[in-house]
Amino acid sequence: MIDIILHLLLHTFEDIWLTFPILLVTYIIIEIFERRPSSNDDRIFFLLQKLGPVLGALLGLLPQCGFSILAAMLYLQKNITLGTMLSVFIATSDEAIPVLLSNPEMYSTLPILLILKFGIAVLVGYIVDFIFKPDIIKFENMEEEDIDEEDYEETAVGSSCPCCYTQYPLIVSALLRSLKIFAFIFVTTFIFTGLIEWIGEENLQAFLLTDSVFQPIFAAVFGFIPNCAATVILCQLYIAQALSFGSLLAGLITNAGLGILVLIQYGASKKEIFKTIGILFLVAIISGFLCIIFA
């Protein structure tokens, strides 16, 4: 038994060790962007209100969960519409982009995924705003006392992504994030490889509903897990061909970073929370099914 485990560990490491340097380079670039001066944040707020779902979708595509947190907070303050917030949520992919970038075989898939997520996010954002007729508070009409900067900063800190390490220097933070995601990939690959050898590939694919129209539902439910491990597992299953592209898309649509947790934590009504979750789930399932039908 020990020999089998050691064999699987060695086999897994041989399969994925090259992903680590790619992850490290990717996270260094992400950290440089995330640590940019915040002097232009006000401009982003105004543009997000003015351009709505288009800018929301663009911000969501950037590989960090901070924008989903920001969108949820602005929605709670009635500064952006529900459609704009959902466009950020739908476009957000958490750790999916670094994971897919670390696998050269996925380079052709990633642009398609990003284009689809952007298009779906913009379309859904405008449809939602058309249906619900939003009434928002314009930034220029807000009284100065309406914004408590200390509370805002505390909220931002309290809602920061648990996968980030902004308290450390850039290189250290990038290294820690790379090691963490590499560990997720390693464990996922090890377990998946072990299951294939133990129960057989066909039985495992049957369990995961591979090629089934029900798989996008399973993936969409799984995507609601508010942790970067969820997106890593979804991507690893797709890379291992145990998850269809439509199911991957469905899971990444519902995985809105920490956005939904922020809505819950900071007092959104149950109606608003269930509305947000319901729309994300419906969009994810429809998108997944359409990909399966037309793929």
ZAMARGU-4260 file (C-alpha; in steps of 0.2 Angstrom, whole numbers, plus 5000, padded with zeros to 4 digits):
<rodrens>
0) 5000/5000/5000 | 5014/5012/5005 | 5023/5008/4988 | 5007/5012/4978 | 5005/5029/4987
5) 5023/5033/4984 | 5022/5028/4966 | 5006/5040/4964 | 5015/5054/4973 | 5030/5053/4962
10) 5019/5051/4946 | 5008/5066/4951 | 5024/5077/4955 | 5031/5072/4938 | 5015/5077/4929
15) 5013/5094/4937 | 5030/5101/4943 | 5031/5112/4928 | 5016/5121/4933 | 5024/5130/4948
20) 5036/5142/4938 | 5022/5147/4927 | 5010/5150/4942 | 5024/5160/4950 | 5027/5171/4935
25) 5008/5173/4933 | 5005/5178/4952 | 5020/5191/4951 | 5011/5199/4937 | 4994/5199/4946
30) 5002/5206/4962 | 5010/5220/4952 | 4993/5225/4946 | 4984/5222/4963 | 4997/5233/4972
35) 4995/5248/4960 | 4992/5265/4968 | 4973/5267/4973 | 4973/5285/4967 | 4962/5280/4952
40) 4949/5270/4962 | 4937/5285/4962 | 4938/5285/4943 | 4934/5267/4942 | 4919/5269/4953
45) 4912/5283/4942 | 4916/5273/4926 | 4908/5257/4934 | 4892/5267/4937 | 4892/5275/4920
50) 4897/5260/4909 | 4888/5247/4920 | 4889/5229/4914 | 4902/5232/4901 | 4915/5238/4913
55) 4909/5226/4926 | 4912/5212/4915 | 4930/5218/4910 | 4934/5221/4929 | 4928/5203/4933
60) 4939/5195/4920 | 4954/5201/4929 | 4961/5187/4939 | 4958/5193/4957 | 4942/5192/4968
65) 4944/5210/4974 | 4932/5217/4961 | 4918/5205/4966 | 4920/5212/4984 | 4920/5230/4978
70) 4904/5226/4967 | 4895/5219/4981 | 4899/5234/4992 | 4894/5247/4979 | 4878/5237/4976
75) 4874/5237/4995 | 4876/5256/4995 | 4865/5257/4979 | 4879/5265/4969 | 4878/5252/4955
80) 4864/5241/4948 | 4860/5223/4951 | 4865/5220/4933 | 4882/5228/4935 | 4886/5218/4951
85) 4880/5202/4942 | 4891/5206/4927 | 4906/5206/4939 | 4901/5190/4947 | 4898/5181/4931
90) 4915/5186/4923 | 4925/5183/4939 | 4935/5166/4938 | 4945/5167/4954 | 4960/5156/4952
95) 4954/5148/4935 | 4965/5159/4924 | 4982/5155/4933 | 4978/5137/4934 | 4973/5136/4915
100) 4988/5146/4911 | 4999/5134/4920 | 4994/5120/4908 | 5000/5124/4890 | 4987/5112/4883
105) 4973/5124/4889 | 4980/5140/4880 | 4967/5138/4866 | 4953/5135/4878 | 4956/5150/4889
110) 4952/5164/4876 | 4936/5155/4872 | 4931/5154/4890 | 4935/5173/4893 | 4926/5178/4878
115) 4910/5168/4883 | 4911/5174/4901 | 4912/5192/4895 | 4898/5191/4883 | 4887/5182/4895
120) 4891/5194/4909 | 4887/5209/4898 | 4871/5202/4891 | 4864/5196/4908 | 4869/5212/4916
125) 4858/5223/4903 | 4844/5210/4903 | 4843/5211/4922 | 4843/5230/4923 | 4830/5231/4910
130) 4819/5219/4919 | 4821/5226/4937 | 4822/5245/4932 | 4836/5250/4944 | 4836/5266/4954
135) 4854/5270/4960 | 4862/5284/4969 | 4874/5294/4958 | 4891/5297/4965 | 4890/5315/4961
140) 4874/5317/4971 | 4880/5308/4987 | 4883/5319/5002 | 4900/5318/5009 | 4894/5311/5025
145) 4886/5297/5017 | 4903/5289/5014 | 4912/5284/5030 | 4930/5281/5024 | 4935/5272/5040
150) 4921/5260/5039 | 4924/5257/5020 | 4942/5253/5024 | 4937/5241/5038 | 4925/5233/5026
155) 4938/5231/5013 | 4950/5223/5025 | 4938/5212/5033 | 4932/5205/5016 | 4949/5203/5008
160) 4953/5187/4999 | 4960/5173/5010 | 4970/5167/4996 | 4980/5184/4995 | 4994/5189/5007
165) 4995/5208/5005 | 5004/5210/5022 | 5020/5202/5014 | 5032/5209/5001 | 5026/5206/4983
170) 5038/5192/4979 | 5034/5183/4995 | 5015/5185/4992 | 5017/5178/4974 | 5027/5164/4981
175) 5014/5159/4994 | 5000/5160/4982 | 5009/5150/4969 | 5013/5137/4983 | 4995/5136/4989
180) 4987/5134/4972 | 5001/5121/4967 | 4996/5112/4983 | 4978/5112/4978 | 4983/5106/4960
185) 4994/5092/4967 | 4981/5086/4979 | 4967/5086/4966 | 4978/5077/4953 | 4984/5064/4966
190) 4966/5060/4972 | 4960/5059/4954 | 4974/5048/4948 | 4971/5037/4963 | 4953/5036/4960
195) 4956/5031/4942 | 4967/5017/4947 | 4956/5011/4961 | 4938/5012/4953 | 4943/5014/4935
200) 4941/5028/4923 | 4924/5023/4916 | 4916/5021/4934 | 4924/5038/4939 | 4917/5047/4924
205) 4900/5039/4927 | 4900/5046/4945 | 4905/5063/4939 | 4891/5062/4926 | 4903/5065/4911
210) 4894/5068/4895 | 4878/5070/4905 | 4866/5085/4903 | 4865/5085/4922 | 4884/5088/4924
215) 4882/5107/4922 | 4870/5107/4937 | 4882/5098/4948 | 4896/5110/4942 | 4885/5125/4945
220) 4881/5120/4963 | 4899/5116/4966 | 4905/5133/4960 | 4895/5142/4974 | 4909/5136/4986
225) 4917/5153/4991 | 4935/5146/4990 | 4949/5146/4977 | 4950/5128/4979 | 4933/5126/4970
230) 4939/5134/4954 | 4956/5124/4955 | 4946/5108/4956 | 4934/5112/4942 | 4949/5117/4931
235) 4959/5101/4935 | 4943/5090/4932 | 4942/5099/4915 | 4960/5097/4911 | 4958/5078/4915
240) 4943/5077/4903 | 4932/5072/4917 | 4922/5088/4916 | 4915/5095/4899 | 4918/5113/4894
245) 4900/5118/4897 | 4901/5111/4915 | 4917/5121/4918 | 4909/5137/4911 | 4894/5134/4923
250) 4904/5131/4938 | 4915/5147/4935 | 4899/5157/4932 | 4892/5153/4949 | 4909/5155/4957
255) 4909/5174/4961 | 4924/5175/4972 | 4918/5182/4989 | 4905/5193/4982 | 4890/5183/4989
260) 4898/5182/5006 | 4899/5200/5006 | 4881/5202/5003 | 4877/5190/5017 | 4889/5198/5029
265) 4884/5216/5026 | 4866/5215/5028 | 4858/5212/5010 | 4840/5206/5012 | 4836/5188/5010
270) 4826/5192/4994 | 4841/5201/4986 | 4853/5186/4991 | 4841/5173/4984 | 4838/5183/4968
275) 4857/5185/4965 | 4860/5166/4968 | 4845/5161/4958 | 4850/5172/4943 | 4868/5165/4944
280) 4862/5147/4945 | 4850/5149/4930 | 4863/5158/4919 | 4876/5145/4923 | 4864/5130/4919
285) 4858/5138/4903 | 4875/5142/4897 | 4882/5125/4902 | 4868/5116/4892 | 4870/5127/4877
290) 4888/5123/4876 | 4885/5105/4877 | 4871/5106/4863 | 4882/5116/4851 | 4899/5110/4856
</rodrens>
